[in-house]
């Protein structure tokens, strides 16, 4: 049985230590957002942080982007499931065998541990990458073409959705249907700095394009009042789009 869906905003806990992440979490309402734990924070804080955030009622997107041989990636996804993660991701470029193994491992681990089945999504093309960056690693396609290719593969492997730029969301929704979830980083409220993202949109633009979940980091985490910043973003979304 899957988790019930949370509100659309996923707040990125882009911190180097657990204390800073928990301090931000204490200022946010778990009914209004999910939280994302990435590589730096997970490496420094370990799995105990994920368990604590889950204990506090947050849905946790464990953003570790697994990419390995099928058995290794599958076992990592199973371990993340047992932590109580709400969402887990792998790299679609790891291939079909890896993604199918991850799908089977997540489903089995959730059933054996009597836990809700987490969403399993695939990373397509990182939002920091441009066509020139892809060309440097031998990919002749545009970012949009590569995203669609990898998203179709993830869908065929039974994954729940993909991470993509909001700029690709409309095409993916048309091609893969409304049930295939789109998680979009590179979200910047109007007036925010773009910083290290190359393909960005505002929350309202992303929702209109077809995004299901919006990953927002510094505009909330670095705000003087993170709860107020989150509320402002939620208020900016069209009516009925808060959850």
C-alpha positions in Angstrom: 0.0 0.0 0.0 1.5 3.4 -0.9 1.8 6.5 1.2 -1.0 9.0 1.0 0.2 12.0 -1.1 1.5 15.0 0.8 1.3 18.6 -0.3 3.2 19.4 -3.4 6.2 21.2 -1.9 9.3 19.2 -0.9 11.8 21.3 1.1 15.4 20.4 0.4 17.5 20.0 3.6 20.7 21.1 2.0 22.8 21.2 5.2 26.1 19.6 6.2 24.9 18.4 9.6 21.8 16.9 11.3 21.5 19.7 13.9 20.9 22.3 11.1 18.4 20.0 9.3 16.5 19.3 12.5 16.4 23.0 13.4 14.7 23.8 10.1 12.4 20.8 10.4 11.3 22.1 13.8 10.1 25.3 12.1 8.0 23.5 9.4 4.6 21.8 9.5 4.7 18.2 8.2 1.2 18.6 6.9 2.4 21.3 4.6 5.5 19.8 3.0 7.7 16.8 2.6 11.5 17.0 3.2 14.4 15.9 1.0 17.6 14.4 2.4 20.5 14.4 -0.1 23.9 12.9 -0.2 25.9 15.4 1.9 23.4 15.4 4.8 22.9 11.7 4.7 26.6 11.0 4.6 27.3 13.3 7.6 24.2 12.5 9.7 23.5 8.8 8.8 20.3 6.9 8.7 19.2 8.1 12.2 18.2 11.5 10.8 15.8 9.9 8.4 14.2 7.9 11.2 13.9 11.0 13.3 12.2 13.0 10.6 9.8 10.1 9.9 9.1 9.9 13.7 8.2 13.7 13.6 5.6 13.0 10.9 7.5 14.1 7.8 7.4 12.3 4.5 11.1 12.0 3.5 12.4 12.0 0.0 15.7 10.1 0.3 17.6 11.7 -2.7 20.6 9.5 -3.0 20.3 8.8 -6.7 21.4 5.1 -6.7 23.3 4.1 -9.8 25.0 0.7 -9.6 24.8 -2.9 -10.8 21.2 -4.2 -10.4 21.7 -6.2 -7.2 23.6 -3.4 -5.4 21.1 -0.7 -6.4 18.2 -3.0 -5.4 19.6 -3.7 -2.0 20.2 0.0 -1.4 16.6 0.8 -2.3 15.4 -2.0 0.0 17.4 -0.5 2.9 15.9 2.9 2.2 12.4 1.4 2.2 13.1 -0.1 5.7 14.1 3.4 6.9 10.6 4.6 6.2 11.4 6.8 3.3 8.4 8.1 1.4 10.3 8.6 -1.9 13.5 7.0 -3.3 15.4 7.7 -6.5 17.7 5.9 -8.9 19.5 7.1 -12.0 17.5 6.1 -15.1 20.8 5.9 -17.0 21.6 2.8 -14.8 19.4 0.9 -17.3 16.3 -1.2 -17.4 17.7 -4.2 -15.4 18.7 -2.0 -12.6 15.4 -0.1 -12.4 13.4 -3.4 -12.5 15.5 -4.9 -9.7 15.0 -1.7 -7.7 11.2 -1.8 -8.3 11.0 -5.5 -7.1 13.2 -4.8 -4.1 11.2 -1.8 -2.9 7.9 -3.7 -3.2 9.3 -6.8 -1.4 10.9 -4.8 1.4 7.8 -2.8 2.1 5.6 -5.9 2.2 8.1 -7.8 4.5 8.4 -4.8 6.9 4.7 -4.0 6.8 5.5 -0.5 5.7 3.8 1.8 3.1 5.4 1.3 -0.3 7.6 4.3 -1.1 7.5 6.0 -4.4 10.4 4.9 -6.6 11.4 7.5 -9.2 14.2 8.0 -11.7 16.6 10.8 -12.3 16.7 11.8 -15.9 18.9 14.8 -16.7 20.2 16.9 -13.8 18.8 20.4 -13.9 22.4 21.9 -13.9 23.2 20.3 -17.2 22.9 22.0 -20.6 23.1 20.6 -24.2 26.9 21.4 -24.2 27.4 19.5 -20.9 25.6 16.4 -22.4 27.7 16.6 -25.6 30.9 16.5 -23.4 29.9 13.0 -22.2 28.9 11.7 -25.6 25.1 12.4 -25.5 24.2 14.1 -28.8 20.5 14.7 -27.8 19.2 17.9 -26.3 18.4 17.8 -22.6 14.7 17.6 -23.5 15.2 14.6 -25.8 17.3 12.8 -23.3 14.8 13.4 -20.5 12.0 11.9 -22.6 14.0 8.9 -23.6 14.9 8.1 -20.0 11.4 8.8 -18.7 9.9 6.4 -21.2 12.4 3.7 -20.0 11.6 4.3 -16.4 7.9 4.1 -17.1 8.4 0.8 -18.9 10.2 -0.5 -15.9 7.3 0.2 -13.6 8.7 3.2 -11.7 6.3 5.8 -10.3 7.8 8.8 -12.0 10.9 10.8 -12.7 12.9 13.8 -11.6 13.0 16.3 -14.4 13.1 20.0 -15.0 9.7 21.7 -15.0 10.5 22.8 -18.5 10.1 19.2 -19.7 7.0 18.5 -17.6 4.3 19.4 -20.2 5.9 17.0 -22.8 6.2 14.2 -20.3 2.6 14.5 -19.1 1.4 14.4 -22.7 3.6 11.4 -23.5 3.3 9.3 -20.3 0.0 10.3 -18.8 -1.2 12.0 -15.6 -0.4 9.0 -13.4 3.3 9.2 -14.0 4.7 11.5 -11.3 7.0 14.4 -12.1 9.3 15.7 -9.4 10.8 19.0 -10.3 13.9 20.7 -8.8 15.1 24.1 -10.0 12.0 25.8 -8.6 12.6 29.4 -7.7 9.8 31.8 -6.5 9.6 35.1 -8.4 12.5 37.3 -7.4 14.8 34.4 -6.2 18.3 33.9 -7.6 18.8 31.2 -10.1 22.2 30.2 -8.5 23.5 26.8 -9.8 20.4 25.6 -11.7 20.3 26.0 -15.5 16.7 25.2 -16.2 14.3 26.8 -13.7 10.6 27.9 -13.3 8.5 29.5 -10.7 6.1 27.3 -8.6 3.1 28.5 -10.5 4.7 27.9 -13.9 5.8 24.4 -12.8 2.4 23.4 -11.7 0.8 24.7 -14.9 3.4 22.7 -16.9 2.3 19.5 -15.2 4.7 19.1 -12.2 3.4 17.0 -9.4 6.0 17.8 -6.7 8.2 20.9 -6.4 11.6 20.7 -4.8 12.4 24.1 -3.1 15.7 24.6 -1.2 17.3 27.9 -0.4 14.2 30.1 -0.9 12.7 28.3 2.2 15.7 27.0 4.0 17.6 30.3 4.0 14.6 32.5 4.7 14.4 34.5 7.9 11.0 32.8 8.5 11.0 29.4 6.7 7.4 28.7 7.6 6.2 32.0 6.2 8.2 31.4 3.0 6.6 28.0 2.6 3.2 29.5 3.2 3.8 32.2 0.6 4.7 29.5 -2.0 1.7 27.4 -1.2 -0.5 30.6 -1.4 0.9 31.3 -4.8 -0.3 28.0 -6.2 -3.7 27.8 -8.0 -6.7 26.9 -5.8 -6.9 23.2 -5.2 -3.2 22.7 -5.9 -1.8 22.7 -2.3 -2.1 19.0 -1.9 
